[in-house]
């Protein structure tokens, strides 16, 4: 078993970290406080090949593996999860187009993401449908050679800044099978009847755009259907192993950043005439934080490796990585604030932001509770 990264992978990791420290760190607090989308930074990231990095080379991407994507995500989130998410989610939803889309769809919608000219999103969740995707009520009805969509989507990443979205909707509501009757359809944000209402006041990842989408008789051509009609749910399930591994990498990155910040502060902060890093209570906190982070990293890397190598039990492993790493992120960020004391309770220090940002990793792409259910069902051979 080889735990070494290749020279190329180490170079990717180091280059991304330099970018994050030079371009993101100086302005991270500003974008967080003002809850604004960092267009200029995303554009710079695109020039480095970080938006749509996992896209196939023939569509402008660099073809990063899941492990290499995890490395990129970890370094970006260690510096700032909000802006990091803006970069890594610029092509959110593109997996469906890559796997099931037509050649025309791939050529039209993928290269602009890589070039930094467009941003996209995946519109799945609704006010009444979160973890239970089969509760989606948004309808798409065929009218001649067009689809007409009606419904609301909630908590959509890139919702008010996205140029197009892969929308999960009902196309065959009377289907006998609970998991059939759903399709994925590409909807451009400049279509008549499409509107987005930006959601503000979020606890964390405040630079990342989140919105409610309203679809009111939105018409798109029939060729915007992704893959086979009625197979949308099954299409979506194929990507959760990859996306949950990506969230695990986010958790590892947050924990890494919190560890770094806490260690540096413990060395410089003095109480009772000496550095607080001399106190055993602080030393034990640091030891536990770094140990948990390394454990989460190894589980996440194994999950990413399994995605790339199509290993068995991947679904359970991805959920294990996501559940464990997100818990580690919140625990380690909490301890980092504790080590900072009162200074960690205000945004003068990055740990305050990391602490707030960590919570979302336990919620999106399936809550912690859902991950445990998935793991158990996989162990028991019950599937979804």
Kinemage of the C-alpha trace (Angstrom):
@kinemage 1
@onewidth
@group {chain A} dominant
@subgroup {mainchain}
@vectorlist {calphas} color= white
{ca unk a 1} P 0.000 0.000 0.000
{ca unk a 2} L 1.550 3.285 -1.162
{ca unk a 3} L 0.669 6.420 0.810
{ca unk a 4} L 2.973 8.703 -1.166
{ca unk a 5} L 1.687 11.431 -3.445
{ca unk a 6} L 3.344 11.714 -6.829
{ca unk a 7} L 5.629 14.646 -7.583
{ca unk a 8} L 2.890 16.083 -9.788
{ca unk a 9} L 0.280 15.778 -7.040
{ca unk a 10} L 2.538 17.476 -4.514
{ca unk a 11} L 3.161 20.258 -7.030
{ca unk a 12} L -0.603 20.711 -7.508
{ca unk a 13} L -1.124 20.869 -3.742
{ca unk a 14} L 1.657 23.399 -3.198
{ca unk a 15} L 0.640 25.610 -6.117
{ca unk a 16} L -2.981 25.749 -4.962
{ca unk a 17} L -1.898 26.624 -1.422
{ca unk a 18} L 0.257 29.492 -2.705
{ca unk a 19} L -2.674 30.766 -4.721
{ca unk a 20} L -4.963 30.585 -1.701
{ca unk a 21} L -2.538 32.386 0.576
{ca unk a 22} L -1.709 35.105 -1.965
{ca unk a 23} L -5.108 35.731 -3.542
{ca unk a 24} L -7.727 34.542 -1.041
{ca unk a 25} L -6.371 35.039 2.472
{ca unk a 26} L -5.975 38.850 2.262
{ca unk a 27} L -9.635 39.390 1.286
{ca unk a 28} L -11.417 36.395 2.826
{ca unk a 29} L -12.870 38.326 5.754
{ca unk a 30} L -14.126 41.097 3.458
{ca unk a 31} L -16.086 38.723 1.233
{ca unk a 32} L -17.432 36.907 4.276
{ca unk a 33} L -18.686 40.050 6.006
{ca unk a 34} L -20.195 41.532 2.858
{ca unk a 35} L -21.606 38.183 1.638
{ca unk a 36} L -20.495 38.901 -1.907
{ca unk a 37} L -19.410 36.549 -4.668
{ca unk a 38} L -15.679 36.812 -5.525
{ca unk a 39} L -15.893 37.115 -9.309
{ca unk a 40} L -12.309 38.369 -9.650
{ca unk a 41} L -10.820 35.535 -7.626
{ca unk a 42} L -12.827 32.892 -9.465
{ca unk a 43} L -11.565 34.375 -12.725
{ca unk a 44} L -7.978 34.097 -11.486
{ca unk a 45} L -8.631 30.526 -10.380
{ca unk a 46} L -9.956 29.733 -13.856
{ca unk a 47} L -6.693 30.904 -15.383
{ca unk a 48} L -4.954 28.347 -13.148
{ca unk a 49} L -7.297 25.630 -14.392
{ca unk a 50} L -9.106 25.263 -11.053
{ca unk a 51} L -12.672 25.768 -12.278
{ca unk a 52} L -13.808 22.562 -13.899
{ca unk a 53} L -10.429 21.016 -13.200
{ca unk a 54} L -11.928 17.523 -13.317
{ca unk a 55} L -13.522 18.101 -16.737
{ca unk a 56} L -12.152 15.972 -19.585
{ca unk a 57} L -9.255 17.510 -21.471
{ca unk a 58} L -11.238 17.587 -24.741
{ca unk a 59} L -13.623 20.108 -23.143
{ca unk a 60} L -10.928 22.358 -21.708
{ca unk a 61} L -10.371 20.691 -18.331
{ca unk a 62} L -7.162 19.193 -17.027
{ca unk a 63} L -8.756 15.869 -16.117
{ca unk a 64} L -7.877 15.856 -12.424
{ca unk a 65} L -8.651 12.624 -10.590
{ca unk a 66} L -10.864 12.559 -7.513
{ca unk a 67} L -7.745 12.384 -5.353
{ca unk a 68} L -6.239 15.421 -7.057
{ca unk a 69} L -9.537 17.262 -6.664
{ca unk a 70} L -9.451 16.383 -2.961
{ca unk a 71} L -5.972 17.904 -2.699
{ca unk a 72} L -7.152 21.109 -4.374
{ca unk a 73} L -10.228 21.307 -2.162
{ca unk a 74} L -8.277 20.668 1.022
{ca unk a 75} L -5.834 23.508 0.390
{ca unk a 76} L -8.485 26.024 -0.653
{ca unk a 77} L -10.719 25.247 2.327
{ca unk a 78} L -7.794 25.411 4.743
{ca unk a 79} L -7.517 29.095 3.876
{ca unk a 80} L -11.167 30.025 3.317
{ca unk a 81} L -14.100 27.666 2.791
{ca unk a 82} L -16.422 30.341 1.392
{ca unk a 83} L -14.242 31.405 -1.512
{ca unk a 84} L -12.911 27.869 -1.823
{ca unk a 85} L -16.453 26.671 -2.458
{ca unk a 86} L -16.980 29.345 -5.107
{ca unk a 87} L -14.007 27.964 -7.016
{ca unk a 88} L -14.677 24.258 -6.609
{ca unk a 89} L -18.422 24.584 -7.283
{ca unk a 90} L -18.185 26.701 -10.430
{ca unk a 91} L -19.014 23.548 -12.393
{ca unk a 92} L -21.452 22.064 -9.880
{ca unk a 93} L -23.852 19.783 -11.749
{ca unk a 94} L -21.556 19.276 -14.718
{ca unk a 95} L -21.045 15.628 -13.770
{ca unk a 96} L -24.470 14.850 -15.210
{ca unk a 97} L -23.589 16.487 -18.515
{ca unk a 98} L -20.195 14.772 -18.667
{ca unk a 99} L -21.663 11.325 -18.019
{ca unk a 100} L -25.042 11.503 -19.756
{ca unk a 101} L -25.113 14.607 -21.920
{ca unk a 102} L -24.970 14.785 -25.678
{ca unk a 103} L -21.849 15.886 -27.466
{ca unk a 104} L -23.575 19.184 -28.262
{ca unk a 105} L -24.360 19.762 -24.583
{ca unk a 106} L -20.785 19.045 -23.563
{ca unk a 107} L -19.345 21.411 -26.147
{ca unk a 108} L -21.789 24.183 -25.251
{ca unk a 109} L -21.821 24.076 -21.453
{ca unk a 110} L -18.444 22.738 -20.280
{ca unk a 111} L -15.731 24.949 -21.858
{ca unk a 112} L -17.208 28.258 -20.532
{ca unk a 113} L -16.863 26.929 -16.970
{ca unk a 114} L -13.208 26.084 -17.475
{ca unk a 115} L -12.540 29.477 -19.076
{ca unk a 116} L -14.170 31.322 -16.189
{ca unk a 117} L -16.792 32.804 -18.490
{ca unk a 118} L -19.748 31.010 -16.878
{ca unk a 119} L -20.863 29.512 -13.578
{ca unk a 120} L -23.365 26.680 -13.249
{ca unk a 121} L -25.264 24.857 -10.540
{ca unk a 122} L -27.298 21.778 -9.687
{ca unk a 123} L -30.900 22.535 -8.702
{ca unk a 124} L -32.128 19.620 -6.619
{ca unk a 125} L -33.373 20.645 -3.155
{ca unk a 126} L -36.780 22.230 -2.647
{ca unk a 127} L -38.568 23.787 0.339
{ca unk a 128} L -40.061 20.381 1.194
{ca unk a 129} L -37.381 18.136 -0.368
{ca unk a 130} L -33.875 17.948 1.031
{ca unk a 131} L -32.382 14.557 1.811
{ca unk a 132} L -35.438 12.871 0.263
{ca unk a 133} L -34.856 13.580 -3.426
{ca unk a 134} L -37.941 11.571 -4.381
{ca unk a 135} L -40.077 14.335 -2.816
{ca unk a 136} L -39.119 16.781 -5.580
{ca unk a 137} L -42.268 18.490 -6.893
{ca unk a 138} L -40.878 20.702 -9.667
{ca unk a 139} L -42.628 19.623 -12.868
{ca unk a 140} L -41.473 19.602 -16.457
{ca unk a 141} L -44.181 18.964 -19.025
{ca unk a 142} L -43.657 18.407 -22.711
{ca unk a 143} L -45.281 20.961 -25.019
{ca unk a 144} L -44.388 20.288 -28.631
{ca unk a 145} L -40.622 20.430 -28.926
{ca unk a 146} L -40.182 22.220 -25.586
{ca unk a 147} L -40.162 21.434 -21.877
{ca unk a 148} L -42.179 23.750 -19.628
{ca unk a 149} L -40.909 23.855 -16.037
{ca unk a 150} L -42.729 25.020 -12.914
{ca unk a 151} L -41.576 24.873 -9.302
{ca unk a 152} L -39.240 26.223 -6.638
{ca unk a 153} L -35.706 25.166 -5.779
{ca unk a 154} L -34.160 26.039 -2.420
{ca unk a 155} L -30.595 26.379 -1.070
{ca unk a 156} L -29.108 26.332 -4.560
{ca unk a 157} L -25.376 26.986 -4.722
{ca unk a 158} L -24.554 29.677 -7.326
{ca unk a 159} L -28.297 30.344 -7.534
{ca unk a 160} L -28.179 34.079 -8.258
{ca unk a 161} L -24.853 34.115 -10.120
{ca unk a 162} L -25.211 30.966 -12.233
{ca unk a 163} L -25.663 31.063 -15.999
{ca unk a 164} L -27.300 27.636 -16.249
{ca unk a 165} L -28.478 24.836 -13.976
{ca unk a 166} L -29.091 21.111 -14.193
{ca unk a 167} L -32.589 20.928 -12.713
{ca unk a 168} L -34.029 17.779 -11.143
{ca unk a 169} L -37.745 17.609 -11.904
{ca unk a 170} L -40.715 15.318 -12.362
{ca unk a 171} L -41.361 14.406 -15.977
{ca unk a 172} L -43.477 11.284 -15.364
{ca unk a 173} L -45.332 11.794 -12.056
{ca unk a 174} L -47.466 8.688 -12.557
{ca unk a 175} L -44.513 6.302 -12.835
{ca unk a 176} L -45.000 3.122 -10.824
{ca unk a 177} L -41.447 2.961 -9.506
{ca unk a 178} L -40.710 5.438 -6.703
{ca unk a 179} L -37.312 6.180 -8.210
{ca unk a 180} L -38.508 6.638 -11.779
{ca unk a 181} L -40.328 9.576 -13.277
{ca unk a 182} L -37.571 12.108 -12.596
{ca unk a 183} L -35.355 13.740 -15.209
{ca unk a 184} L -32.535 16.275 -15.303
{ca unk a 185} L -32.981 19.249 -17.607
{ca unk a 186} L -30.608 22.127 -18.333
{ca unk a 187} L -32.174 25.527 -17.680
{ca unk a 188} L -30.425 28.775 -18.589
{ca unk a 189} L -30.935 31.638 -16.143
{ca unk a 190} L -31.812 34.138 -18.891
{ca unk a 191} L -34.983 32.225 -19.839
{ca unk a 192} L -38.320 33.976 -19.406
{ca unk a 193} L -39.945 32.912 -16.148
{ca unk a 194} L -36.658 32.152 -14.378
{ca unk a 195} L -35.799 34.188 -11.293
{ca unk a 196} L -33.465 33.827 -8.319
{ca unk a 197} L -33.766 35.264 -4.827
{ca unk a 198} L -30.402 35.433 -3.043
{ca unk a 199} L -30.376 33.996 0.487
{ca unk a 200} L -28.442 36.118 2.992
{ca unk a 201} L -27.749 35.820 6.690
{ca unk a 202} L -26.089 32.404 6.438
{ca unk a 203} L -24.020 31.154 9.359
{ca unk a 204} L -21.056 30.327 7.153
{ca unk a 205} L -19.628 30.030 3.629
{ca unk a 206} L -21.007 33.538 3.158
{ca unk a 207} L -18.946 34.342 0.049
{ca unk a 208} L -20.580 31.423 -1.735
{ca unk a 209} L -23.837 32.379 -3.410
{ca unk a 210} L -26.991 30.587 -2.277
{ca unk a 211} L -30.482 31.298 -3.610
{ca unk a 212} L -34.030 30.169 -4.101
{ca unk a 213} L -34.908 29.575 -7.738
{ca unk a 214} L -38.392 30.217 -9.068
{ca unk a 215} L -39.429 28.503 -12.295
{ca unk a 216} L -42.639 29.969 -13.684
{ca unk a 217} L -43.551 28.435 -17.042
{ca unk a 218} L -39.889 28.366 -18.052
{ca unk a 219} L -39.549 26.982 -21.575
{ca unk a 220} L -36.441 25.191 -22.794
{ca unk a 221} L -35.914 23.141 -25.961
{ca unk a 222} L -36.328 19.363 -25.743
{ca unk a 223} L -32.626 18.895 -26.435
{ca unk a 224} L -31.911 20.336 -22.954
{ca unk a 225} L -32.921 16.986 -21.461
{ca unk a 226} L -29.839 15.305 -19.966
{ca unk a 227} L -29.687 11.616 -20.794
{ca unk a 228} L -32.790 9.446 -20.752
{ca unk a 229} L -36.173 10.717 -19.648
{ca unk a 230} L -37.236 9.243 -16.311
{ca unk a 231} L -33.699 8.278 -15.265
{ca unk a 232} L -32.782 11.477 -13.424
{ca unk a 233} L -32.850 10.033 -9.920
{ca unk a 234} L -30.674 7.067 -10.850
{ca unk a 235} L -28.303 9.399 -12.704
{ca unk a 236} L -27.995 11.592 -9.624
{ca unk a 237} L -27.256 8.689 -7.284
{ca unk a 238} L -24.172 7.804 -9.327
{ca unk a 239} L -22.467 11.052 -8.353
{ca unk a 240} L -23.041 11.127 -4.610
{ca unk a 241} L -19.982 8.948 -4.009
{ca unk a 242} L -17.863 11.562 -5.744
{ca unk a 243} L -19.559 14.652 -4.308
{ca unk a 244} L -19.626 13.300 -0.762
{ca unk a 245} L -15.938 12.533 -1.038
{ca unk a 246} L -15.457 16.144 -2.114
{ca unk a 247} L -17.312 17.376 0.991
{ca unk a 248} L -15.104 15.124 3.104
{ca unk a 249} L -12.116 16.903 1.552
{ca unk a 250} L -13.723 20.211 2.503
{ca unk a 251} L -13.922 19.001 6.090
{ca unk a 252} L -10.282 17.938 6.051
{ca unk a 253} L -9.307 21.339 4.691
{ca unk a 254} L -11.217 23.202 7.403
{ca unk a 255} L -9.671 21.002 10.084
{ca unk a 256} L -6.222 21.534 8.592
{ca unk a 257} L -6.658 25.297 8.584
{ca unk a 258} L -7.941 25.264 12.165
{ca unk a 259} L -4.989 23.120 13.267
{ca unk a 260} L -2.511 25.488 11.640
{ca unk a 261} L -4.123 28.562 13.148
{ca unk a 262} L -4.349 27.033 16.628
{ca unk a 263} L -0.746 25.822 16.607
{ca unk a 264} L 0.589 29.210 15.514
{ca unk a 265} L -1.481 31.067 18.098
{ca unk a 266} L -0.511 28.666 20.901
{ca unk a 267} L 3.155 29.361 20.197
{ca unk a 268} L 2.811 33.142 20.251
{ca unk a 269} L 0.225 33.646 23.021
{ca unk a 270} L 1.699 34.070 26.501
{ca unk a 271} L 0.041 33.657 29.874
{ca unk a 272} L 1.615 33.410 33.301
{ca unk a 273} L 4.946 34.397 31.794
{ca unk a 274} L 5.201 31.660 29.190
{ca unk a 275} L 3.733 30.443 25.910
{ca unk a 276} L 0.413 28.649 26.332
{ca unk a 277} L 1.860 25.866 24.166
{ca unk a 278} L 3.881 24.912 27.253
{ca unk a 279} L 0.714 23.924 29.099
{ca unk a 280} L -0.240 20.271 28.942
{ca unk a 281} L -3.940 21.074 28.450
{ca unk a 282} L -3.129 22.959 25.252
{ca unk a 283} L -0.641 20.338 24.107
{ca unk a 284} L -3.275 17.630 24.442
{ca unk a 285} L -5.782 19.670 22.459
{ca unk a 286} L -3.271 20.176 19.672
{ca unk a 287} L -2.336 16.498 19.664
{ca unk a 288} L -5.960 15.385 19.408
{ca unk a 289} L -6.785 17.965 16.726
{ca unk a 290} L -3.921 16.900 14.487
{ca unk a 291} L -4.584 13.195 15.051
{ca unk a 292} L -8.259 13.511 14.140
{ca unk a 293} L -7.394 15.578 11.086
{ca unk a 294} L -4.895 13.014 9.831
{ca unk a 295} L -7.395 10.199 10.378
{ca unk a 296} L -10.026 12.114 8.393
{ca unk a 297} L -7.497 12.821 5.652
{ca unk a 298} L -6.579 9.156 5.215
{ca unk a 299} L -10.230 8.088 5.091
{ca unk a 300} L -10.988 10.824 2.571
{ca unk a 301} L -7.999 9.980 0.382
{ca unk a 302} L -8.984 6.313 0.398
{ca unk a 303} L -12.501 7.270 -0.666
{ca unk a 304} L -11.104 9.469 -3.452
{ca unk a 305} L -8.769 6.690 -4.563
{ca unk a 306} L -11.716 4.294 -4.604
{ca unk a 307} L -13.718 6.672 -6.799
{ca unk a 308} L -10.841 6.717 -9.277
{ca unk a 309} L -10.345 2.948 -9.172
{ca unk a 310} L -13.991 1.863 -9.001
{ca unk a 311} L -13.514 -0.159 -5.844
{ca unk a 312} L -16.344 -2.090 -4.193
{ca unk a 313} L -18.194 -0.733 -1.139
{ca unk a 314} L -17.545 2.776 -2.444
{ca unk a 315} L -20.915 4.161 -1.393
{ca unk a 316} L -20.387 3.153 2.232
{ca unk a 317} L -16.806 4.432 2.168
{ca unk a 318} L -17.804 7.818 0.709
{ca unk a 319} L -20.480 8.233 3.377
{ca unk a 320} L -18.006 7.193 6.076
{ca unk a 321} L -15.528 9.792 4.837
{ca unk a 322} L -18.147 12.526 4.612
{ca unk a 323} L -19.675 11.775 8.019
{ca unk a 324} L -16.338 11.442 9.807
{ca unk a 325} L -14.492 14.340 8.178
{ca unk a 326} L -17.383 16.764 8.683
{ca unk a 327} L -17.517 15.873 12.384
{ca unk a 328} L -13.761 16.289 12.654
{ca unk a 329} L -14.022 19.699 10.982
{ca unk a 330} L -16.539 20.981 13.505
{ca unk a 331} L -14.725 19.457 16.484
{ca unk a 332} L -11.289 20.739 15.474
{ca unk a 333} L -12.574 24.204 14.589
{ca unk a 334} L -14.309 24.329 17.971
{ca unk a 335} L -11.076 23.495 19.769
{ca unk a 336} L -9.182 26.055 17.692
{ca unk a 337} L -11.564 28.758 18.904
{ca unk a 338} L -11.122 27.487 22.459
{ca unk a 339} L -7.343 27.761 22.207
{ca unk a 340} L -7.711 31.325 20.955
{ca unk a 341} L -9.955 32.151 23.896
{ca unk a 342} L -11.753 35.469 23.621
{ca unk a 343} L -9.696 36.372 20.550
{ca unk a 344} L -11.261 33.456 18.702
{ca unk a 345} L -14.762 34.769 19.291
{ca unk a 346} L -14.337 37.719 16.929
{ca unk a 347} L -13.398 37.828 13.268
{ca unk a 348} L -9.952 39.262 13.906
{ca unk a 349} L -8.804 35.655 13.662
{ca unk a 350} L -9.629 33.154 10.916
{ca unk a 351} L -10.720 30.438 13.352
{ca unk a 352} L -13.986 32.298 13.981
{ca unk a 353} L -14.846 31.981 10.287
{ca unk a 354} L -13.630 28.387 10.045
{ca unk a 355} L -15.821 27.493 13.022
{ca unk a 356} L -18.927 28.918 11.341
{ca unk a 357} L -18.038 27.462 7.962
{ca unk a 358} L -17.474 23.968 9.312
{ca unk a 359} L -21.128 23.361 10.164
{ca unk a 360} L -22.365 23.184 6.574
{ca unk a 361} L -20.214 20.121 5.898
{ca unk a 362} L -22.498 18.182 8.245
{ca unk a 363} L -25.562 19.280 6.274
{ca unk a 364} L -25.160 19.515 2.514
{ca unk a 365} L -24.745 16.532 0.193
{ca unk a 366} L -26.702 14.549 2.790
{ca unk a 367} L -26.817 15.226 6.520
{ca unk a 368} L -24.725 13.362 9.069
{ca unk a 369} L -27.800 11.348 9.994
{ca unk a 370} L -28.412 10.350 6.378
{ca unk a 371} L -24.780 9.254 6.002
{ca unk a 372} L -25.118 6.908 8.966
{ca unk a 373} L -28.293 5.461 7.470
{ca unk a 374} L -26.551 4.913 4.123
{ca unk a 375} L -23.586 3.217 5.777
{ca unk a 376} L -25.874 0.885 7.714
{ca unk a 377} L -27.982 0.048 4.670
{ca unk a 378} L -24.888 -0.703 2.627
{ca unk a 379} L -23.558 -2.979 5.369
{ca unk a 380} L -26.910 -4.761 5.478
{ca unk a 381} L -27.113 -5.036 1.701
{ca unk a 382} L -30.280 -2.959 1.426
{ca unk a 383} L -29.008 -0.255 -0.970
{ca unk a 384} L -31.078 2.917 -1.280
